[in-house]
């Protein structure tokens, strides 16, 4: 009788994913500090500038690698309130990182090249590398555009060298097909695998075995546990708990009394490297949303036309997301962030499911009518929740009562 295979779970994280995709397009930027963020890509922006500078030459997408470095915008020239989506490792050496304001980053690394985001291209490469993984190890859990969990346990090679052999094979397959690198952590469970994937970035492999808990995991700061945020870490430190080992030394009863039943028990298990969560191959989304942060604060009345256009575009984008992924929803909501950084949300539930942009826009407009709008706005978002598969929705009986939408009941008309 064959013994049960040892559980081996991998966490694969693409290295500086957005920036790495941009370097495929602009190989002349390799090794330079590059920051991605601030806004969406304007098609052929650099090519348009080149056409003006060199009108005798016909510049095309095939010429992107030949664009001179002088034509790329620098972070020092940026003005606005955009934030960094990601940065190359060369930029990170200056203290620049994700979610940092671009104006702050400009003070740390003014020479960095600034590129706008290109979500369509990132989604393309995301689907591509995940497809490669699925061909080798089919039990994968999607955790976002640039990371996945993979169950190595039953996969050929998944037990060799603790999973290192299979991790190396996947790394090579992704690089050969896309030119992108990734880091992989392999461990007995998802909690430890995610921690391990950070040990050898970029393009590294880290294997954690059960006997490695004390020498490898316990010396780490508690913040390295996925799920311990700044507030929880601050509370732990107030009790003299800074490392995972110090957390493991506390009795579970004390943790429960201090942090509550659920959190206290989870902290004890996490410190001892216990995590029984399975790799979930399919996870239906709860909601889909789109939001945008403005370059300047906008006023509900004086900037009505601009807000109306943005509002319509967000509703159309959410509708396109729903249609592309095969979902419909019936709870429509809005999110507003004001100039004092306060946030207000409003939502309503429709009598029927929808993926129609006009219906979403009308319902979101009703939500806006119930929101306070005395302050200027920094951010506007639209959300569709209570999702159901579009095919499943077709099998539902029609609603007993239909409440007609008011097509003009919008705070931000775009006419």
Buried (B, 14 or more C-beta within 10 A) or exposed (E): EEEEEBBBBBBBBBBBBBBBBBBBBBEBBEEBBBBBBBBEBEEBEBBEBBBEEEEEEEBEEEEBEEBEEEEBBBBEEBEBBBBBBBBBBBBBEBEBBBEBBBBEBBEBBBEBBBBBBBEEBBEEBBEEBBEBBBEBBEBBBBBEBBBBBBBBBEBEBBBBEBBBBBBBBBBEBBBEEBEBBBBBBBBBBBBBBBBBBBBEBBEBBBBBBEEBBEEBBBEBBBBBBBEBEEEBBEEBBEBEBBBBBBBBEBEBEEBBEBBEEEBBBBBBBBBBBBBEEEBEEEEEBEBBBBBBBBEEBBBBEEBBEBBBEBBBBBBBBBBBBBBEBEBBBBBBBBBBBBEEEEEBEBBBEBEBBBBBBBBBBBBBBBBBEEBEBEBBBBBBBBBBBBBBBBEEBEEEEEEEEEEEBEEEEBBBBBE
